[in-house]
Amino acid sequence: NETGLVRKMDNLKLIDMKIRDVNSKVKWVNLNAKVIKKPIARIVYSRFDNNPLGLSTSTISDDTGSIKMPLWNNQINMVSIGDTIQIENGRVKTFRGELQVSVGKTGKLNVIKHKPKLSIDLRVTHKQRFC
């Protein structure tokens, strides 16, 4: 029953964690981390209805370690390598023997600091043009 799930979620006490403290006994976390790897998205098919889904299994890190984080569909374009993100109510699970933090349906992914964009001045002065 969905209201029971909501009540259970409200009763959980989530604390901000460091990546080194994430383990298989922890089920839900709040994390701040930097995106350090973001592979090109690939298409996988839902095991429930066989619909195509975009997936990029990214890696995030803080000053204590790193962990994989799957990005699905719209989440993929939300973040870039170098962005600092905040995960609220992230789900911890093991996939193929590795711990992962997933945003899931009940979590939130916020970009709290975008990587600075490279700006190049392409204007050429009169002097430069004729040298």
C-alpha positions in Angstrom: 0.0 0.0 0.0 1.4 3.3 -1.1 0.5 5.3 2.0 2.3 2.8 4.2 5.4 3.3 2.0 5.1 7.0 2.4 4.7 6.7 6.2 7.7 4.4 6.4 9.8 6.8 4.3 8.8 9.7 6.6 10.0 7.7 9.7 13.5 7.1 8.2 16.1 9.4 9.6 18.4 10.3 6.7 21.7 11.9 7.5 24.3 13.4 5.2 27.0 10.8 4.6 30.4 10.6 3.1 30.9 8.0 0.4 33.4 5.9 2.6 30.5 5.4 5.0 28.1 3.9 2.4 27.8 0.1 2.7 25.3 -2.7 2.0 23.6 -2.2 5.4 22.7 1.4 4.6 19.6 1.6 2.4 19.0 5.4 2.0 21.5 8.2 1.9 22.0 11.9 1.4 25.3 12.7 -0.4 27.1 15.7 -1.8 29.7 14.6 -4.5 31.4 15.6 -7.7 30.7 13.8 -11.0 34.0 12.4 -12.1 33.0 10.0 -14.9 30.0 10.0 -17.2 30.1 7.5 -20.0 28.0 8.0 -23.1 24.5 6.9 -22.5 23.4 3.5 -23.9 19.9 2.1 -24.4 18.7 -0.7 -22.1 15.2 -2.3 -22.0 12.9 -2.2 -19.0 12.5 -5.6 -17.4 8.9 -4.7 -16.6 7.5 -3.5 -20.0 10.5 -3.8 -22.4 10.4 0.0 -23.0 13.8 1.5 -24.1 15.6 3.5 -21.4 18.7 5.7 -21.5 21.4 4.7 -19.0 24.8 6.2 -18.1 26.5 4.5 -15.2 28.4 7.5 -13.9 30.9 7.7 -11.0 30.7 10.3 -8.3 33.3 11.1 -5.6 33.9 13.1 -2.5 37.0 13.6 -0.4 36.6 10.0 1.1 36.0 7.8 -2.0 34.0 7.2 -5.1 30.9 5.2 -6.0 28.9 4.4 -9.1 25.6 6.2 -9.8 23.3 5.2 -12.6 21.7 8.1 -14.4 18.4 7.3 -16.2 16.7 9.2 -19.1 16.3 12.9 -18.2 18.9 12.6 -15.4 21.6 12.0 -18.0 21.4 15.6 -19.4 21.1 17.2 -15.9 24.7 16.6 -15.0 28.2 17.0 -16.5 31.6 15.8 -15.5 32.9 18.3 -12.9 29.5 19.2 -11.5 28.9 19.0 -7.8 25.6 17.3 -7.1 23.4 16.7 -4.1 21.5 13.4 -3.8 18.6 13.4 -1.4 17.0 10.1 -0.4 19.3 8.1 -2.6 18.9 4.3 -2.7 22.0 2.2 -2.0 22.1 -1.2 -3.7 24.6 -3.7 -5.1 24.7 -4.4 -8.8 27.0 -7.0 -10.2 29.0 -7.0 -7.0 29.5 -3.2 -6.8 27.7 -0.7 -4.5 25.7 2.0 -6.3 23.7 5.0 -5.2 20.6 5.5 -7.3 18.2 8.4 -7.2 15.2 6.3 -8.0 11.5 7.3 -7.7 11.7 8.7 -4.1 15.0 10.5 -4.4 16.1 13.9 -5.7 19.1 14.9 -7.8 20.2 18.5 -7.6 23.1 20.2 -9.3 24.5 22.5 -6.7 27.5 23.7 -8.6 28.0 23.5 -12.4 31.5 23.0 -13.7 32.7 26.4 -15.1 32.2 26.5 -18.9 35.3 27.2 -20.9 35.1 30.6 -22.6 37.3 31.4 -25.6 37.5 34.8 -27.1 37.4 34.3 -30.9 37.5 38.0 -31.8 40.5 38.9 -33.9 41.8 42.4 -33.7 42.9 44.3 -36.8 46.5 44.1 -35.8 46.4 40.3 -35.3 44.7 39.7 -38.6 47.5 41.2 -40.7 50.6 40.0 -38.8 
